[in-house]
Structures are given as structure tokens and as C-alpha cells.
Amino acid sequence: MFLVALAPIYRAAKRTTIGGHEALGLRCGESFPSTTMFIIHGSYHFWPRRVAFRDDYCLRCRAPRRAIALRTFDVGHIFWIPILPVGYWRHWQCTVCGRNPHVNPRTRRPFLWTGLFGLIAISAIFWAIPADSDFGAGGWAFRIAAPVAAVLLFIYLLRSPKDPSLRERLAALPPTPDIICPFCSTPLVSGTEERWSCPQCNVVRY
């Protein structure tokens, strides 16, 4: 019941990042109309253990990389206090940058096009407002900055090539050829679905 009651508040909250942790900005009720409370939350990953490896494509490195899967016991925290165990989860990491290889740090092109249309709309709105004595310097700043930003963003979208999708990049990768465990140097044994595993450390080759 408590989580169900908090769900609409969670969806309506403004999110930001503080020190690598996600924070929720919640506004209090009528008694404190100008007060904003930030709730910092995230998760801890306890007892990491290698369980798999594969040849992958890392979107952050923008290159083929070796990725390993870590099995951890995850616990959610609020203000760095662990309160919600969520069980064992598998997390893939790039061996070069240490991040999830399939999380793209760059802004996707659909979002850039959405931002372009938003800048065009803002430009039209501010140029439609009469420039009287109450218009102010801020209005003129938006009149000039929004069209300039829209033009620059449009040029960037036209000149930047469209990258292949992650599915296409993964399809171009050859199968992982390892027959020796990269962690304990034990020969791998074949298993089901063309997956090989290490009899010593139980790591699976994907």
C-alpha cells in the first residue's frame, strides 16, 4: 500500500543526478509551496562474481570490446541507506571502460529532432510576442538564441552521419572464439546451445 501510494508522487517528481546517484525533486504541499525536497536513491551491488563473457560492441567506446557479466546481490538505497533487497542480478560490463556496453551515452537522433522542433516553436512564440517596454532583455535573448541554436542543431543533424544500429553492429561481430577460460586458463567444455563453460570457475562463454 505504501509503494502504491507513492507511485504517483514518484512519476510526478523531477529527477536529477547528484554524485552519480539519481535524486527526486518533490515539492511539498500548500503549507510549504516554495520548498523542494530531493530524495537521493540508487542501488548497491554486493558480492560481485564473474559468470559469463562474450565479444560485444561497446557504445561508449564505439568499438568492439570484450564484455563480462557480473552476478551481484542488489540492494536499493535512499540517502545511501540500504533498505530494499531486490535479489541477484546480472550486469554486463565493458572490460575497457567498465560501463554497460549497450547504454549509449550520446543523445539519440530522435531526441535531437524533437529538440530542433522545440527550438523552432520557442522562436515562433517569442517573435510573435509584441516587443513593448515590458518585453525585457530576456525576451530578446530568446528571440536571438533560439533561432541560432535551431540553425546550428539543424546543420549538425544534416552533417552527422546516421550510425548503424546496435543490432547491426552485433550482427557484424564474429562468434567468440575462446576455447581457454580468460580468467583461470582452464580449457572450456562444450555445452548446450553452442555455449561453452569453464569447469573450474563456471564462467559461460556466450
Secondary structure, 3 states (H helix, E strand, C coil): CHHHHHHHHHHHCEEEEECCEEEEEEECCCCCCCCEEEEEEEEEEEEEEEEEEEEEEECCCCEEEEEEEEEEEEEEEECCEEEEEEEEEEEEEECCCCCCCCCCCCCCHHHHHHHHHHHHHHHHHHHHCCCCCCCHHHHHHHHHHHHHHHHHHHHHHHHCCCCCCHHHHHHCCCCCCCCECCCCCCECEECHHHCEECCCCCCEEC
